[in-house]
Amino acid sequence: MFEIQGLNGVKGVIFDCYKTLIDIKTDENSISTYQPVSRWLMYYGVNISAEELMREYKWRCKEEIERCRELHSELKVEEVFSKIIRQHASWPVNDVTIGIEAARLFRSASVKRLKAFPQTYKLLEKLKGYPLGIVSNGQRVFSELELRQLGLYGYFRFVIFSSDFGYKKPDSRIFMAGASQLGLGPHEILYIGDSYENDINPSRGLGMKAMHTEDAWRYFRVT
């Protein structure tokens, strides 16, 4: 392990995922996102129009968040689809399995841009001497697959998504779960993310060193 100038005492690095490692744009408000999911579900005996699917998906997400009763509640999107499928199925189906695949199809339909920032690979190579992890507000059902597809997953000792917990950043517990995975104290960790509200401020509040993504690119000279 090498010493980063100006970051004495850092023994591990945790990253946010989206808009930090991955450049992404999605659209969950267009009916065109729901149309292929509605058509696909028909083949499993689930009869729901794209318009109805959009309405029900949104209110069920709201219901799940409120049911959780956390200050920063999180849901599992595959469970939302499972409930929709169970409600609208014309014959008995495996709503759990179909819910997982529906969530992934929904994601693929919503994605307009998905790629790693060019700086991402350079930065991860520079930090290979450190144990690395991810703590992200994301859905494991498709986010882990996106990391694998982009060739990023193997760089990290662990990957934590908010869907694993039922709460999300800026909740301090999800940051501390990352610290526990590294086996380090907060003061020994550098956190890199794109949001001051969800990344920089809460990690600093726990005693971690923190950098905005673009500041990290400049600091490590990967721009």
Secondary structure, DSSP 4 states (H G I P E B T S, - for coil): -PPPTT-TT--EEEE--BTTTEEEEE-SSSHHHHHHHHHHHHTTTB---HHHHHHHHHHHHHHHHHHH--TTB---HHHHHHHHHHHHBSS---HHHHHHHHHHHHHHHHEEEEEE-HHHHHHHHHTTTS-EEEEES--HHHHHHHHHHTT-GGG-SEEEEGGGTTB-TT-HHHHHHHHHHHT--GGGEEEEES-IIIIIHHHHHTT-EEEEHHHHHHHTT--
